[in-house]
């Protein structure tokens, strides 16, 4: 569903040299982030929060942030995927979906990403 990889890498495969600089905790956080992205759409901040959450994986915020920053993710594409998922299950106005996608209580996409998504799905 999503194509992700580590920064500085063209695929999700790590070089042996790169692995030596990462702790087991960081590698686990990266793997958790990849698994989340394979199952649903996330904003960058939403994914960090999921990894850090006491209801999620409980990684330290610094580890969660480093893990998410290490991945190549097209956050605009993630926003479009999230918008499509919402529209499969609910009805939204253009502004309502932008608010849902960009709200700090919603998906936490940037306003630009949310606007891009609703235009891409043809809602606005």
Jmol script that loads the backbone (N, CA, C; Angstrom):
load data "model"
ATOM      1  N   UNK A   1       0.811  -1.181   0.000  1.00  0.00           N
ATOM      2  CA  UNK A   1       0.000   0.000   0.000  1.00  0.00           C
ATOM      3  C   UNK A   1       0.861   1.252   0.000  1.00  0.00           C
ATOM      4  N   UNK A   2       1.873   1.323   0.842  1.00  0.00           N
ATOM      5  CA  UNK A   2       2.729   2.490   0.947  1.00  0.00           C
ATOM      6  C   UNK A   2       4.148   2.081   0.630  1.00  0.00           C
ATOM      7  N   UNK A   3       4.871   2.944  -0.071  1.00  0.00           N
ATOM      8  CA  UNK A   3       6.285   2.694  -0.298  1.00  0.00           C
ATOM      9  C   UNK A   3       7.072   3.552   0.665  1.00  0.00           C
ATOM     10  N   UNK A   4       7.793   2.911   1.545  1.00  0.00           N
ATOM     11  CA  UNK A   4       8.589   3.627   2.528  1.00  0.00           C
ATOM     12  C   UNK A   4       9.977   3.037   2.559  1.00  0.00           C
ATOM     13  N   UNK A   5      10.918   3.796   2.972  1.00  0.00           N
ATOM     14  CA  UNK A   5      12.284   3.330   3.136  1.00  0.00           C
ATOM     15  C   UNK A   5      13.000   4.238   4.106  1.00  0.00           C
ATOM     16  N   UNK A   6      14.210   3.887   4.429  1.00  0.00           N
ATOM     17  CA  UNK A   6      14.995   4.725   5.316  1.00  0.00           C
ATOM     18  C   UNK A   6      15.592   5.866   4.514  1.00  0.00           C
ATOM     19  N   UNK A   7      15.747   7.022   5.132  1.00  0.00           N
ATOM     20  CA  UNK A   7      16.409   8.143   4.479  1.00  0.00           C
ATOM     21  C   UNK A   7      17.809   7.710   4.079  1.00  0.00           C
ATOM     22  N   UNK A   8      18.193   8.114   2.881  1.00  0.00           N
ATOM     23  CA  UNK A   8      19.503   7.731   2.390  1.00  0.00           C
ATOM     24  C   UNK A   8      19.510   6.347   1.780  1.00  0.00           C
ATOM     25  N   UNK A   9      18.368   5.723   1.697  1.00  0.00           N
ATOM     26  CA  UNK A   9      18.243   4.379   1.146  1.00  0.00           C
ATOM     27  C   UNK A   9      17.132   4.388   0.116  1.00  0.00           C
ATOM     28  N   UNK A  10      17.292   3.641  -0.953  1.00  0.00           N
ATOM     29  CA  UNK A  10      16.268   3.614  -1.987  1.00  0.00           C
ATOM     30  C   UNK A  10      15.195   2.571  -1.712  1.00  0.00           C
ATOM     31  N   UNK A  11      15.359   1.775  -0.693  1.00  0.00           N
ATOM     32  CA  UNK A  11      14.351   0.776  -0.336  1.00  0.00           C
ATOM     33  C   UNK A  11      14.303   0.659   1.175  1.00  0.00           C
ATOM     34  N   UNK A  12      13.446  -0.235   1.648  1.00  0.00           N
ATOM     35  CA  UNK A  12      13.342  -0.408   3.097  1.00  0.00           C
ATOM     36  C   UNK A  12      14.443  -1.311   3.643  1.00  0.00           C
ATOM     37  N   UNK A  13      15.360  -1.736   2.805  1.00  0.00           N
ATOM     38  CA  UNK A  13      16.471  -2.558   3.253  1.00  0.00           C
ATOM     39  C   UNK A  13      17.572  -1.655   3.805  1.00  0.00           C
ATOM     40  N   UNK A  14      18.132  -2.010   4.936  1.00  0.00           N
ATOM     41  CA  UNK A  14      19.176  -1.209   5.568  1.00  0.00           C
ATOM     42  C   UNK A  14      20.536  -1.782   5.199  1.00  0.00           C
ATOM     43  N   UNK A  15      21.519  -0.911   5.070  1.00  0.00           N
ATOM     44  CA  UNK A  15      22.878  -1.410   4.888  1.00  0.00           C
ATOM     45  C   UNK A  15      23.412  -1.840   6.248  1.00  0.00           C
ATOM     46  N   UNK A  16      24.336  -2.760   6.252  1.00  0.00           N
ATOM     47  CA  UNK A  16      24.906  -3.231   7.508  1.00  0.00           C
ATOM     48  C   UNK A  16      25.568  -2.082   8.248  1.00  0.00           C
ATOM     49  N   UNK A  17      26.162  -1.171   7.520  1.00  0.00           N
ATOM     50  CA  UNK A  17      26.827  -0.026   8.141  1.00  0.00           C
ATOM     51  C   UNK A  17      25.809   0.866   8.853  1.00  0.00           C
ATOM     52  N   UNK A  18      24.655   1.099   8.233  1.00  0.00           N
ATOM     53  CA  UNK A  18      23.620   1.928   8.830  1.00  0.00           C
ATOM     54  C   UNK A  18      23.024   1.297  10.068  1.00  0.00           C
ATOM     55  N   UNK A  19      22.912  -0.008  10.094  1.00  0.00           N
ATOM     56  CA  UNK A  19      22.343  -0.699  11.244  1.00  0.00           C
ATOM     57  C   UNK A  19      23.212  -0.569  12.492  1.00  0.00           C
ATOM     58  N   UNK A  20      24.503  -0.447  12.304  1.00  0.00           N
ATOM     59  CA  UNK A  20      25.405  -0.374  13.442  1.00  0.00           C
ATOM     60  C   UNK A  20      25.200   0.896  14.253  1.00  0.00           C
ATOM     61  N   UNK A  21      24.660   1.929  13.647  1.00  0.00           N
ATOM     62  CA  UNK A  21      24.485   3.191  14.352  1.00  0.00           C
ATOM     63  C   UNK A  21      23.115   3.290  15.019  1.00  0.00           C
ATOM     64  N   UNK A  22      22.244   2.324  14.809  1.00  0.00           N
ATOM     65  CA  UNK A  22      20.910   2.346  15.382  1.00  0.00           C
ATOM     66  C   UNK A  22      20.802   1.361  16.538  1.00  0.00           C
ATOM     67  N   UNK A  23      20.138   1.776  17.590  1.00  0.00           N
ATOM     68  CA  UNK A  23      19.923   0.877  18.721  1.00  0.00           C
ATOM     69  C   UNK A  23      18.777  -0.078  18.393  1.00  0.00           C
ATOM     70  N   UNK A  24      18.660  -1.118  19.175  1.00  0.00           N
ATOM     71  CA  UNK A  24      17.561  -2.069  19.002  1.00  0.00           C
ATOM     72  C   UNK A  24      16.228  -1.347  19.192  1.00  0.00           C
ATOM     73  N   UNK A  25      16.168  -0.446  20.151  1.00  0.00           N
ATOM     74  CA  UNK A  25      14.952   0.328  20.395  1.00  0.00           C
ATOM     75  C   UNK A  25      14.575   1.154  19.167  1.00  0.00           C
ATOM     76  N   UNK A  26      15.563   1.804  18.555  1.00  0.00           N
ATOM     77  CA  UNK A  26      15.304   2.606  17.357  1.00  0.00           C
ATOM     78  C   UNK A  26      14.859   1.734  16.189  1.00  0.00           C
ATOM     79  N   UNK A  27      15.500   0.588  16.024  1.00  0.00           N
ATOM     80  CA  UNK A  27      15.095  -0.333  14.957  1.00  0.00           C
ATOM     81  C   UNK A  27      13.669  -0.835  15.175  1.00  0.00           C
ATOM     82  N   UNK A  28      13.329  -1.134  16.419  1.00  0.00           N
ATOM     83  CA  UNK A  28      11.966  -1.574  16.718  1.00  0.00           C
ATOM     84  C   UNK A  28      10.962  -0.465  16.417  1.00  0.00           C
ATOM     85  N   UNK A  29      11.306   0.766  16.747  1.00  0.00           N
ATOM     86  CA  UNK A  29      10.411   1.896  16.467  1.00  0.00           C
ATOM     87  C   UNK A  29      10.235   2.088  14.964  1.00  0.00           C
ATOM     88  N   UNK A  30      11.292   1.942  14.209  1.00  0.00           N
ATOM     89  CA  UNK A  30      11.206   2.038  12.741  1.00  0.00           C
ATOM     90  C   UNK A  30      10.290   0.944  12.210  1.00  0.00           C
ATOM     91  N   UNK A  31      10.473  -0.277  12.691  1.00  0.00           N
ATOM     92  CA  UNK A  31       9.622  -1.381  12.239  1.00  0.00           C
ATOM     93  C   UNK A  31       8.165  -1.153  12.626  1.00  0.00           C
ATOM     94  N   UNK A  32       7.926  -0.638  13.807  1.00  0.00           N
ATOM     95  CA  UNK A  32       6.555  -0.325  14.227  1.00  0.00           C
ATOM     96  C   UNK A  32       5.950   0.733  13.310  1.00  0.00           C
ATOM     97  N   UNK A  33       6.711   1.776  13.012  1.00  0.00           N
ATOM     98  CA  UNK A  33       6.221   2.839  12.129  1.00  0.00           C
ATOM     99  C   UNK A  33       5.863   2.274  10.754  1.00  0.00           C
ATOM    100  N   UNK A  34       6.711   1.419  10.216  1.00  0.00           N
ATOM    101  CA  UNK A  34       6.437   0.803   8.913  1.00  0.00           C
ATOM    102  C   UNK A  34       5.164  -0.032   8.961  1.00  0.00           C
ATOM    103  N   UNK A  35       4.977  -0.782  10.037  1.00  0.00           N
ATOM    104  CA  UNK A  35       3.770  -1.605  10.159  1.00  0.00           C
ATOM    105  C   UNK A  35       2.518  -0.744  10.222  1.00  0.00           C
ATOM    106  N   UNK A  36       2.581   0.340  10.978  1.00  0.00           N
ATOM    107  CA  UNK A  36       1.430   1.245  11.024  1.00  0.00           C
ATOM    108  C   UNK A  36       1.111   1.792   9.640  1.00  0.00           C
ATOM    109  N   UNK A  37       2.133   2.208   8.909  1.00  0.00           N
ATOM    110  CA  UNK A  37       1.920   2.786   7.583  1.00  0.00           C
ATOM    111  C   UNK A  37       1.407   1.772   6.572  1.00  0.00           C
ATOM    112  N   UNK A  38       1.691   0.517   6.778  1.00  0.00           N
ATOM    113  CA  UNK A  38       1.178  -0.507   5.880  1.00  0.00           C
ATOM    114  C   UNK A  38      -0.300  -0.767   6.102  1.00  0.00           C
ATOM    115  N   UNK A  39      -0.812  -0.409   7.269  1.00  0.00           N
ATOM    116  CA  UNK A  39      -2.199  -0.714   7.604  1.00  0.00           C
ATOM    117  C   UNK A  39      -3.151   0.462   7.536  1.00  0.00           C
ATOM    118  N   UNK A  40      -2.646   1.679   7.675  1.00  0.00           N
ATOM    119  CA  UNK A  40      -3.504   2.848   7.580  1.00  0.00           C
ATOM    120  C   UNK A  40      -2.682   4.087   7.292  1.00  0.00           C
ATOM    121  N   UNK A  41      -3.378   5.145   6.929  1.00  0.00           N
ATOM    122  CA  UNK A  41      -2.718   6.406   6.607  1.00  0.00           C
ATOM    123  C   UNK A  41      -2.456   7.199   7.883  1.00  0.00           C
ATOM    124  N   UNK A  42      -1.292   7.801   7.944  1.00  0.00           N
ATOM    125  CA  UNK A  42      -0.907   8.631   9.078  1.00  0.00           C
ATOM    126  C   UNK A  42      -0.250   9.905   8.582  1.00  0.00           C
ATOM    127  N   UNK A  43      -0.432  10.974   9.341  1.00  0.00           N
ATOM    128  CA  UNK A  43       0.390  12.160   9.160  1.00  0.00           C
ATOM    129  C   UNK A  43       1.703  11.906   9.889  1.00  0.00           C
ATOM    130  N   UNK A  44       2.669  12.729   9.602  1.00  0.00           N
ATOM    131  CA  UNK A  44       3.954  12.586  10.290  1.00  0.00           C
ATOM    132  C   UNK A  44       3.763  12.724  11.797  1.00  0.00           C
ATOM    133  N   UNK A  45       3.064  13.782  12.220  1.00  0.00           N
ATOM    134  CA  UNK A  45       2.863  13.995  13.646  1.00  0.00           C
ATOM    135  C   UNK A  45       1.970  12.912  14.245  1.00  0.00           C
ATOM    136  N   UNK A  46       0.978  12.474  13.498  1.00  0.00           N
ATOM    137  CA  UNK A  46       0.098  11.419  13.984  1.00  0.00           C
ATOM    138  C   UNK A  46       0.845  10.116  14.221  1.00  0.00           C
ATOM    139  N   UNK A  47       1.792   9.816  13.340  1.00  0.00           N
ATOM    140  CA  UNK A  47       2.575   8.592  13.491  1.00  0.00           C
ATOM    141  C   UNK A  47       3.533   8.702  14.679  1.00  0.00           C
ATOM    142  N   UNK A  48       4.150   9.853  14.836  1.00  0.00           N
ATOM    143  CA  UNK A  48       5.013  10.062  16.007  1.00  0.00           C
ATOM    144  C   UNK A  48       4.191   9.900  17.280  1.00  0.00           C
ATOM    145  N   UNK A  49       3.014  10.517  17.298  1.00  0.00           N
ATOM    146  CA  UNK A  49       2.157  10.424  18.483  1.00  0.00           C
ATOM    147  C   UNK A  49       1.722   8.991  18.753  1.00  0.00           C
ATOM    148  N   UNK A  50       1.445   8.224  17.711  1.00  0.00           N
ATOM    149  CA  UNK A  50       1.045   6.825  17.887  1.00  0.00           C
ATOM    150  C   UNK A  50       2.183   6.014  18.498  1.00  0.00           C
ATOM    151  N   UNK A  51       3.377   6.233  18.003  1.00  0.00           N
ATOM    152  CA  UNK A  51       4.533   5.506  18.531  1.00  0.00           C
ATOM    153  C   UNK A  51       4.842   5.906  19.969  1.00  0.00           C
ATOM    154  N   UNK A  52       4.595   7.157  20.301  1.00  0.00           N
ATOM    155  CA  UNK A  52       4.907   7.699  21.623  1.00  0.00           C
ATOM    156  C   UNK A  52       3.787   7.495  22.636  1.00  0.00           C
ATOM    157  N   UNK A  53       2.586   7.274  22.172  1.00  0.00           N
ATOM    158  CA  UNK A  53       1.405   7.260  23.037  1.00  0.00           C
ATOM    159  C   UNK A  53       1.448   6.176  24.107  1.00  0.00           C
ATOM    160  N   UNK A  54       0.907   6.528  25.264  1.00  0.00           N
ATOM    161  CA  UNK A  54       0.760   5.527  26.317  1.00  0.00           C
ATOM    162  C   UNK A  54      -0.294   4.491  25.920  1.00  0.00           C
ATOM    163  N   UNK A  55      -1.126   4.812  24.925  1.00  0.00           N
ATOM    164  CA  UNK A  55      -2.106   3.865  24.395  1.00  0.00           C
ATOM    165  C   UNK A  55      -1.563   3.147  23.164  1.00  0.00           C
ATOM    166  N   UNK A  56      -0.399   3.559  22.701  1.00  0.00           N
ATOM    167  CA  UNK A  56       0.228   2.957  21.531  1.00  0.00           C
ATOM    168  C   UNK A  56       1.449   2.155  21.938  1.00  0.00           C
ATOM    169  N   UNK A  57       2.584   2.489  21.329  1.00  0.00           N
ATOM    170  CA  UNK A  57       3.796   1.703  21.531  1.00  0.00           C
ATOM    171  C   UNK A  57       4.658   2.147  22.703  1.00  0.00           C
ATOM    172  N   UNK A  58       4.413   3.333  23.216  1.00  0.00           N
ATOM    173  CA  UNK A  58       5.122   3.864  24.387  1.00  0.00           C
ATOM    174  C   UNK A  58       6.622   4.075  24.162  1.00  0.00           C
ATOM    175  N   UNK A  59       7.033   4.378  22.925  1.00  0.00           N
ATOM    176  CA  UNK A  59       8.426   4.731  22.684  1.00  0.00           C
ATOM    177  C   UNK A  59       8.661   6.144  23.199  1.00  0.00           C
ATOM    178  N   UNK A  60       9.858   6.443  23.652  1.00  0.00           N
ATOM    179  CA  UNK A  60      10.167   7.831  24.004  1.00  0.00           C
ATOM    180  C   UNK A  60       9.961   8.718  22.770  1.00  0.00           C
ATOM    181  N   UNK A  61       9.497   9.940  22.984  1.00  0.00           N
ATOM    182  CA  UNK A  61       9.196  10.823  21.848  1.00  0.00           C
ATOM    183  C   UNK A  61      10.420  11.039  20.963  1.00  0.00           C
ATOM    184  N   UNK A  62      11.605  11.083  21.550  1.00  0.00           N
ATOM    185  CA  UNK A  62      12.816  11.264  20.739  1.00  0.00           C
ATOM    186  C   UNK A  62      13.059  10.071  19.821  1.00  0.00           C
ATOM    187  N   UNK A  63      12.790   8.880  20.313  1.00  0.00           N
ATOM    188  CA  UNK A  63      12.959   7.670  19.502  1.00  0.00           C
ATOM    189  C   UNK A  63      11.878   7.603  18.428  1.00  0.00           C
ATOM    190  N   UNK A  64      10.650   7.921  18.800  1.00  0.00           N
ATOM    191  CA  UNK A  64       9.545   7.922  17.833  1.00  0.00           C
ATOM    192  C   UNK A  64       9.803   8.931  16.718  1.00  0.00           C
ATOM    193  N   UNK A  65      10.256  10.107  17.092  1.00  0.00           N
ATOM    194  CA  UNK A  65      10.545  11.157  16.104  1.00  0.00           C
ATOM    195  C   UNK A  65      11.681  10.735  15.180  1.00  0.00           C
ATOM    196  N   UNK A  66      12.739  10.191  15.747  1.00  0.00           N
ATOM    197  CA  UNK A  66      13.872   9.734  14.934  1.00  0.00           C
ATOM    198  C   UNK A  66      13.438   8.618  13.986  1.00  0.00           C
ATOM    199  N   UNK A  67      12.609   7.705  14.462  1.00  0.00           N
ATOM    200  CA  UNK A  67      12.138   6.604  13.614  1.00  0.00           C
ATOM    201  C   UNK A  67      11.337   7.136  12.433  1.00  0.00           C
ATOM    202  N   UNK A  68      10.407   8.023  12.689  1.00  0.00           N
ATOM    203  CA  UNK A  68       9.573   8.574  11.617  1.00  0.00           C
ATOM    204  C   UNK A  68      10.412   9.425  10.660  1.00  0.00           C
ATOM    205  N   UNK A  69      11.337  10.191  11.206  1.00  0.00           N
ATOM    206  CA  UNK A  69      12.204  11.014  10.356  1.00  0.00           C
ATOM    207  C   UNK A  69      13.125  10.177   9.480  1.00  0.00           C
ATOM    208  N   UNK A  70      13.399   8.949   9.875  1.00  0.00           N
ATOM    209  CA  UNK A  70      14.305   8.103   9.105  1.00  0.00           C
ATOM    210  C   UNK A  70      13.635   7.467   7.887  1.00  0.00           C
ATOM    211  N   UNK A  71      12.323   7.568   7.806  1.00  0.00           N
ATOM    212  CA  UNK A  71      11.591   6.939   6.708  1.00  0.00           C
ATOM    213  C   UNK A  71      11.326   7.911   5.571  1.00  0.00           C
ATOM    214  N   UNK A  72      11.306   7.386   4.358  1.00  0.00           N
ATOM    215  CA  UNK A  72      10.869   8.164   3.199  1.00  0.00           C
ATOM    216  C   UNK A  72       9.374   7.937   3.061  1.00  0.00           C
ATOM    217  N   UNK A  73       8.586   8.930   3.389  1.00  0.00           N
ATOM    218  CA  UNK A  73       7.136   8.826   3.295  1.00  0.00           C
ATOM    219  C   UNK A  73       6.634  10.055   2.564  1.00  0.00           C
ATOM    220  N   UNK A  74       5.747   9.860   1.614  1.00  0.00           N
ATOM    221  CA  UNK A  74       5.099  10.981   0.950  1.00  0.00           C
ATOM    222  C   UNK A  74       3.871  11.327   1.782  1.00  0.00           C
ATOM    223  N   UNK A  75       3.980  12.369   2.581  1.00  0.00           N
ATOM    224  CA  UNK A  75       2.901  12.731   3.502  1.00  0.00           C
ATOM    225  C   UNK A  75       1.681  13.256   2.760  1.00  0.00           C
ATOM    226  N   UNK A  76       1.869  13.825   1.565  1.00  0.00           N
ATOM    227  CA  UNK A  76       0.719  14.228   0.741  1.00  0.00           C
ATOM    228  C   UNK A  76      -0.099  12.993   0.351  1.00  0.00           C
ATOM    229  N   UNK A  77       0.583  11.936  -0.029  1.00  0.00           N
ATOM    230  CA  UNK A  77      -0.093  10.689  -0.391  1.00  0.00           C
ATOM    231  C   UNK A  77      -0.813  10.104   0.818  1.00  0.00           C
ATOM    232  N   UNK A  78      -0.185  10.171   1.971  1.00  0.00           N
ATOM    233  CA  UNK A  78      -0.835   9.689   3.190  1.00  0.00           C
ATOM    234  C   UNK A  78      -2.120  10.470   3.457  1.00  0.00           C
ATOM    235  N   UNK A  79      -2.087  11.786   3.231  1.00  0.00           N
ATOM    236  CA  UNK A  79      -3.274  12.614   3.439  1.00  0.00           C
ATOM    237  C   UNK A  79      -4.389  12.219   2.472  1.00  0.00           C
ATOM    238  N   UNK A  80      -4.040  11.937   1.229  1.00  0.00           N
ATOM    239  CA  UNK A  80      -5.035  11.497   0.244  1.00  0.00           C
ATOM    240  C   UNK A  80      -5.635  10.160   0.660  1.00  0.00           C
ATOM    241  N   UNK A  81      -4.809   9.246   1.097  1.00  0.00           N
ATOM    242  CA  UNK A  81      -5.303   7.947   1.552  1.00  0.00           C
ATOM    243  C   UNK A  81      -6.250   8.105   2.742  1.00  0.00           C
ATOM    244  N   UNK A  82      -5.892   8.983   3.672  1.00  0.00           N
ATOM    245  CA  UNK A  82      -6.753   9.226   4.831  1.00  0.00           C
ATOM    246  C   UNK A  82      -8.081   9.842   4.387  1.00  0.00           C
ATOM    247  N   UNK A  83      -8.032  10.785   3.463  1.00  0.00           N
ATOM    248  CA  UNK A  83      -9.256  11.422   2.963  1.00  0.00           C
ATOM    249  C   UNK A  83     -10.156  10.392   2.294  1.00  0.00           C
ATOM    250  N   UNK A  84      -9.587   9.528   1.484  1.00  0.00           N
ATOM    251  CA  UNK A  84     -10.376   8.482   0.818  1.00  0.00           C
ATOM    252  C   UNK A  84     -11.027   7.553   1.838  1.00  0.00           C
ATOM    253  N   UNK A  85     -10.277   7.217   2.868  1.00  0.00           N
ATOM    254  CA  UNK A  85     -10.822   6.337   3.906  1.00  0.00           C
ATOM    255  C   UNK A  85     -11.996   6.997   4.618  1.00  0.00           C
ATOM    256  N   UNK A  86     -11.849   8.261   4.947  1.00  0.00           N
ATOM    257  CA  UNK A  86     -12.959   8.977   5.586  1.00  0.00           C
ATOM    258  C   UNK A  86     -14.191   8.985   4.692  1.00  0.00           C
ATOM    259  N   UNK A  87     -13.993   9.246   3.404  1.00  0.00           N
ATOM    260  CA  UNK A  87     -15.131   9.368   2.485  1.00  0.00           C
ATOM    261  C   UNK A  87     -15.803   8.028   2.199  1.00  0.00           C
ATOM    262  N   UNK A  88     -15.110   6.929   2.450  1.00  0.00           N
ATOM    263  CA  UNK A  88     -15.737   5.612   2.316  1.00  0.00           C
ATOM    264  C   UNK A  88     -16.777   5.385   3.397  1.00  0.00           C
ATOM    265  N   UNK A  89     -16.565   6.005   4.555  1.00  0.00           N
ATOM    266  CA  UNK A  89     -17.400   5.730   5.714  1.00  0.00           C
ATOM    267  C   UNK A  89     -18.306   6.874   6.148  1.00  0.00           C
ATOM    268  N   UNK A  90     -18.006   8.091   5.715  1.00  0.00           N
ATOM    269  CA  UNK A  90     -18.744   9.257   6.186  1.00  0.00           C
ATOM    270  C   UNK A  90     -18.889  10.282   5.075  1.00  0.00           C
ATOM    271  N   UNK A  91     -19.800  11.207   5.281  1.00  0.00           N
ATOM    272  CA  UNK A  91     -19.954  12.337   4.374  1.00  0.00           C
ATOM    273  C   UNK A  91     -19.313  13.565   5.010  1.00  0.00           C
ATOM    274  N   UNK A  92     -18.593  14.318   4.205  1.00  0.00           N
ATOM    275  CA  UNK A  92     -17.921  15.527   4.679  1.00  0.00           C
ATOM    276  C   UNK A  92     -18.111  16.642   3.674  1.00  0.00           C
ATOM    277  N   UNK A  93     -18.128  17.865   4.168  1.00  0.00           N
ATOM    278  CA  UNK A  93     -17.983  19.026   3.302  1.00  0.00           C
ATOM    279  C   UNK A  93     -16.488  19.192   3.039  1.00  0.00           C
ATOM    280  N   UNK A  94     -16.163  20.021   2.088  1.00  0.00           N
ATOM    281  CA  UNK A  94     -14.757  20.300   1.797  1.00  0.00           C
ATOM    282  C   UNK A  94     -14.047  20.800   3.050  1.00  0.00           C
ATOM    283  N   UNK A  95     -14.595  21.839   3.675  1.00  0.00           N
ATOM    284  CA  UNK A  95     -13.961  22.418   4.856  1.00  0.00           C
ATOM    285  C   UNK A  95     -13.983  21.461   6.048  1.00  0.00           C
ATOM    286  N   UNK A  96     -15.030  20.660   6.155  1.00  0.00           N
ATOM    287  CA  UNK A  96     -15.110  19.699   7.249  1.00  0.00           C
ATOM    288  C   UNK A  96     -14.016  18.656   7.174  1.00  0.00           C
ATOM    289  N   UNK A  97     -13.734  18.172   5.967  1.00  0.00           N
ATOM    290  CA  UNK A  97     -12.678  17.168   5.827  1.00  0.00           C
ATOM    291  C   UNK A  97     -11.304  17.794   5.997  1.00  0.00           C
ATOM    292  N   UNK A  98     -11.128  19.013   5.512  1.00  0.00           N
ATOM    293  CA  UNK A  98      -9.856  19.710   5.751  1.00  0.00           C
ATOM    294  C   UNK A  98      -9.620  19.834   7.243  1.00  0.00           C
ATOM    295  N   UNK A  99     -10.657  20.228   7.974  1.00  0.00           N
ATOM    296  CA  UNK A  99     -10.521  20.380   9.426  1.00  0.00           C
ATOM    297  C   UNK A  99     -10.208  19.042  10.089  1.00  0.00           C
ATOM    298  N   UNK A 100     -10.886  17.973   9.682  1.00  0.00           N
ATOM    299  CA  UNK A 100     -10.636  16.657  10.262  1.00  0.00           C
ATOM    300  C   UNK A 100      -9.201  16.210  10.018  1.00  0.00           C
ATOM    301  N   UNK A 101      -8.732  16.402   8.809  1.00  0.00           N
ATOM    302  CA  UNK A 101      -7.384  15.964   8.458  1.00  0.00           C
ATOM    303  C   UNK A 101      -6.303  16.792   9.146  1.00  0.00           C
ATOM    304  N   UNK A 102      -6.554  18.082   9.340  1.00  0.00           N
ATOM    305  CA  UNK A 102      -5.507  18.964   9.860  1.00  0.00           C
ATOM    306  C   UNK A 102      -5.630  19.266  11.357  1.00  0.00           C
ATOM    307  N   UNK A 103      -6.721  18.907  11.964  1.00  0.00           N
ATOM    308  CA  UNK A 103      -6.942  19.230  13.365  1.00  0.00           C
ATOM    309  C   UNK A 103      -5.950  18.524  14.286  1.00  0.00           C
ATOM    310  N   UNK A 104      -5.589  19.209  15.361  1.00  0.00           N
ATOM    311  CA  UNK A 104      -4.741  18.575  16.364  1.00  0.00           C
ATOM    312  C   UNK A 104      -5.509  17.488  17.113  1.00  0.00           C
ATOM    313  N   UNK A 105      -6.841  17.493  16.981  1.00  0.00           N
ATOM    314  CA  UNK A 105      -7.671  16.439  17.565  1.00  0.00           C
ATOM    315  C   UNK A 105      -8.035  15.390  16.516  1.00  0.00           C
ATOM    316  N   UNK A 106      -7.619  15.624  15.278  1.00  0.00           N
ATOM    317  CA  UNK A 106      -7.887  14.696  14.184  1.00  0.00           C
ATOM    318  C   UNK A 106      -6.606  14.011  13.749  1.00  0.00           C
ATOM    319  N   UNK A 107      -6.331  14.102  12.456  1.00  0.00           N
ATOM    320  CA  UNK A 107      -5.199  13.369  11.885  1.00  0.00           C
ATOM    321  C   UNK A 107      -3.861  14.090  11.959  1.00  0.00           C
ATOM    322  N   UNK A 108      -3.890  15.385  12.209  1.00  0.00           N
ATOM    323  CA  UNK A 108      -2.668  16.184  12.392  1.00  0.00           C
ATOM    324  C   UNK A 108      -1.834  16.341  11.132  1.00  0.00           C
ATOM    325  N   UNK A 109      -2.477  16.279   9.955  1.00  0.00           N
ATOM    326  CA  UNK A 109      -1.766  16.640   8.731  1.00  0.00           C
ATOM    327  C   UNK A 109      -1.596  18.146   8.728  1.00  0.00           C
ATOM    328  N   UNK A 110      -0.638  18.643   7.977  1.00  0.00           N
ATOM    329  CA  UNK A 110      -0.521  20.086   7.834  1.00  0.00           C
ATOM    330  C   UNK A 110      -1.725  20.583   7.051  1.00  0.00           C
ATOM    331  N   UNK A 111      -2.014  21.870   7.166  1.00  0.00           N
ATOM    332  CA  UNK A 111      -3.124  22.449   6.423  1.00  0.00           C
ATOM    333  C   UNK A 111      -2.918  22.257   4.924  1.00  0.00           C
ATOM    334  N   UNK A 112      -1.700  22.449   4.454  1.00  0.00           N
ATOM    335  CA  UNK A 112      -1.399  22.264   3.025  1.00  0.00           C
ATOM    336  C   UNK A 112      -1.649  20.821   2.586  1.00  0.00           C
ATOM    337  N   UNK A 113      -1.266  19.859   3.403  1.00  0.00           N
ATOM    338  CA  UNK A 113      -1.493  18.448   3.067  1.00  0.00           C
ATOM    339  C   UNK A 113      -2.981  18.131   3.041  1.00  0.00           C
ATOM    340  N   UNK A 114      -3.723  18.668   4.004  1.00  0.00           N
ATOM    341  CA  UNK A 114      -5.170  18.444   4.049  1.00  0.00           C
ATOM    342  C   UNK A 114      -5.851  19.064   2.827  1.00  0.00           C
ATOM    343  N   UNK A 115      -5.471  20.268   2.476  1.00  0.00           N
ATOM    344  CA  UNK A 115      -6.044  20.922   1.296  1.00  0.00           C
ATOM    345  C   UNK A 115      -5.720  20.154   0.029  1.00  0.00           C
ATOM    346  N   UNK A 116      -4.482  19.709  -0.086  1.00  0.00           N
ATOM    347  CA  UNK A 116      -4.073  18.901  -1.235  1.00  0.00           C
ATOM    348  C   UNK A 116      -4.948  17.647  -1.333  1.00  0.00           C
ATOM    349  N   UNK A 117      -5.145  16.986  -0.214  1.00  0.00           N
ATOM    350  CA  UNK A 117      -5.907  15.726  -0.203  1.00  0.00           C
ATOM    351  C   UNK A 117      -7.341  15.923  -0.646  1.00  0.00           C
ATOM    352  N   UNK A 118      -8.019  16.935  -0.109  1.00  0.00           N
ATOM    353  CA  UNK A 118      -9.435  17.106  -0.462  1.00  0.00           C
ATOM    354  C   UNK A 118      -9.598  17.528  -1.913  1.00  0.00           C
ATOM    355  N   UNK A 119      -8.631  18.259  -2.446  1.00  0.00           N
ATOM    356  CA  UNK A 119      -8.686  18.590  -3.881  1.00  0.00           C
ATOM    357  C   UNK A 119      -8.407  17.343  -4.714  1.00  0.00           C
ATOM    358  N   UNK A 120      -7.473  16.538  -4.265  1.00  0.00           N
ATOM    359  CA  UNK A 120      -7.099  15.313  -5.005  1.00  0.00           C
ATOM    360  C   UNK A 120      -8.243  14.305  -5.058  1.00  0.00           C
ATOM    361  N   UNK A 121      -9.046  14.231  -3.998  1.00  0.00           N
ATOM    362  CA  UNK A 121     -10.168  13.300  -3.999  1.00  0.00           C
ATOM    363  C   UNK A 121     -11.419  13.924  -4.640  1.00  0.00           C
ATOM    364  N   UNK A 122     -11.299  15.175  -5.058  1.00  0.00           N
ATOM    365  CA  UNK A 122     -12.393  15.835  -5.780  1.00  0.00           C
ATOM    366  C   UNK A 122     -13.492  16.409  -4.905  1.00  0.00           C
ATOM    367  N   UNK A 123     -13.208  16.615  -3.645  1.00  0.00           N
ATOM    368  CA  UNK A 123     -14.230  17.132  -2.745  1.00  0.00           C
ATOM    369  C   UNK A 123     -14.355  18.652  -2.871  1.00  0.00           C
ATOM    370  N   UNK A 124     -13.277  19.340  -3.158  1.00  0.00           N
ATOM    371  CA  UNK A 124     -13.295  20.797  -3.298  1.00  0.00           C
ATOM    372  C   UNK A 124     -13.030  21.186  -4.739  1.00  0.00           C
TER     373      UNK A 124
END
end "model"
wireframe off; spacefill off
backbone 0.3
color backbone group
